[in-house]
Amino acid sequence: MFISNRLSKFLNREDAGQKLAQALNQFKGRSSDTIIVALPRGGVPVAYQVCKELSLPLDIVAPRKIGAPFNKEYAIGAIAENGDGYLNDEVIRAINIPSDYLESEMKKQRDESIRRQKIYRCDRPPTAFTNKIIILVDDGIATGSTIKAAIASIKVKNPKEIIVAVPVAPKDALKELKSSGDVSHIECLYTPKIFEAVGCFYQDFDQTEDDTVISLMSDKSFYPTIEKPQQ
């Protein structure tokens, strides 16, 4: 396990992706065994630049944040399209979130994850992750809930290993990911002493729109090879 700390900030997601590609240069050209997997929406422009620089295929997972009843932006967990995910049980108990709210919100967000997967992939089938090195890319980590759900959804597809690669994240979140044993490496370019929000470390952090994600994901030069089932 390594956690690298390269002190830098970013002009925008494209700049962050180019810098991240430099840190992942050992994977350049390894399209036969390595797949870049982005978290939409903000992770896709970052991951696209990594794929462009390293000549690697691009795919997505689309876990959805589960927000608290009183503040949807306050993450208490996340869930992926296959139902795998992460719940912060300590926070849920502390603020006494009802089980019926959790069940309803998990179903709602799982359905939205399925919908987004279909739209963003432009109807191409999911890639086989079996025995592949999966490099999971986002524009940054805040609480870690969404990336934990993404990791859980990837693990069941039997990858060779999972690597997390992000431009910026708080040290506590990286420490928790490291201790989980679910990832083999973490590549993080910047781990600030004081962390408020991912967007604080970008000069331009405009919201990534669906049209942008669809446009980048439709670039066939970065389509993974679809494995045909054995006869």
N, C-alpha and C positions, 0 to 999 in steps of 0.2 A: 504493500500500500504506500502511495506517495501522495502528499498534498503539496503542490507547488504554489508559491506566493510571489508573483511578479507584479510589483507595484506599478499599476497603470490605471487610467480611466479611459473612457471610450467616447468617440464622437457620436456613434450611433450603433445600431445592431450589426450593420455591415462591417464596420471597423472592428467591432468586438469579434465577429466571426473570423475575420482575416487574422487577427492576433491569436485567436484560439487555434486556428489551423497551424500556425507556426509551432505552437506548443505540442501539437499532435502529429508532427511531421513524420514520425516513425511509422505511421500507418499509411503514408502516401502510396497510392497505387494498389493497395491490398483489397481490391473490390471483390475478390473471390471469397474472402473470409471476414470482411468487416463492413458493417452497415452503420451509417449515421442515422439516428432516430431522433426526431425533433419533437418538442412539446409545443403545440400551437397555443396561442397564435404567435407570441413574441419570439419563441425559440426557432421558428422556421427561417426567418431571414438570417439569423446567426448560423444555423446549421447549413443553409444553402451555400454560404461563403466557405464553410469548412469543406463541403463536398466539392465545390468548384476548385479550391486550392489543392485538394488531396486526391481528386478523381475517385471519389467514393459514392456509392449509391445512397439515396435519401428515402426515408420512410418516416411515418409519424406514429405516435400513440397520443391519445387525446383524453387523459384523465380530467375530471372536472372537480373543482373545489367545492367542498361542502361548507357553507357559511353558517355562522351562528344565527339564531332567530332574530336577535336584536341588531345584528350587523352582518350582512351577507359577505362583506369584505373580510371579516375576521374568520380565518380558516380553522375549522375544527376537524378537518379531514379532507379526503378526496377519494374519488372512485373512478375506475376505468370502465370501458365498455363491456368487459367480460365479468364485471362484478368484483374484481379484485381491487383492493384499495387500502386505505389507512384511516383510522379514526384515533383522535387524541383522547383516549379514555379519561385521562387525568383532568383535562379541561371540561369534558362533557359532564363528569361527576361534580366538578367544582361549581359549575354554573347551572347544574340541574336541568340539562336539556332533555325534554321528554322523548321517549323511545318512538312515539308515533311521528314526531317531527323528523327524527333521524330516518325512519323507514321511508317516509314520503319524500324527503329531500334526496336520499340516496337513489330512489327510483327515478326521480326527475332528472338528476344529474347523469345517471347512467344512460337514460334515453337520449339526453343531449349529447353525450359522448359518442354514442352510436351514430347519431345524425351527423355530427361533425366529421367523424372518421370517413363516412361515405362521401360527404361533400368535398372534403379536403383531398382525398385520394383520387378524386375525379373518376370514381367507380372502378379503379384498378384494384385487384385483390390484394389483401395483406401479404407481406413478405414472410417467408419461412425464416424464423430466427434460430432454428435448431443448429447447434454447433457453430454459430457465428459469434464474432466479437461485436457486441452492440455498444456503440458510443452514444450515450444519451445526452442530448444537448438542449439547453434552455438559455434564455437571456440573463438568467440569474436565479438564485434561490433566496427566498425570504424565510418562511416558516419550515419549508421542506415537505409539507403535506402532499403537494401535487407530484413532486418527483418521487416520493415514496410510493404513491399509487402507481406511477408509471413503472417503477422498478418491479413492483408486485405483478403487474400485468405482463411484463416481459419475462419474468422468471419462469412462469408456467409454460413458456414456449421453448424451454430448454436451450438457452444460448450457451455458448462456450464460456463467455464471461460478459459482465456488464461494466462499462466504464462511464462515469459521470464527468461531463466536461461543461463547465460554465465560466463566463467571464468574471462573475462576482458572487460572493456568498458570505454570510456571517460564519465565524469560526465554530460557533456552537452547532449550527446545522451540519457543517462538514464533519465535525466530531461524531455527531449522532449517526450520520450515514456510514462513517468509517467503522463504528462499533457494531453496526447491524450485521456486518459480514456478507451483505448482499451484493456489494460491488467490489471489484478487484482493484480499481484505481480511481482516484479523483484528480481531475485536472482543473484547478481554479486559479485564474489569473490574478485575482485581487481579493484579499480577505481583510477588509477594513476593521480597525479597532472599534469604531462606532458605526453601527449599521441601522439605518432608518427604513429605507426602501430601495429596491433594485434600481428604480429610475433615478435615484440621486447620483448614480455613478455614470450616467450617460448625459452628454450634452443635448442630444436629441432622443427623446424616448416617447415619441408619438405612438398612439395605439396602432398596432398592426391590424389592418382590416382583413375580412374574409377574402376579398378579391385578391389581395396581395398573396395570401397563403395559397389560394387556388392557382394563381399564376406561377408561383415558384414550384409548387408540387406537380404542375403539369409539364415541367421541363423534362422531356423524355430522355435526355442525356444522363439524367441521374436516377432513372428507374432501376430498382434492383432487378436482378435476374429472377424470374418466377420459376421456382422449382416444380417440374412436372411430377405428378405422382407416379410411383413405380408400378409397372405392369404386373 
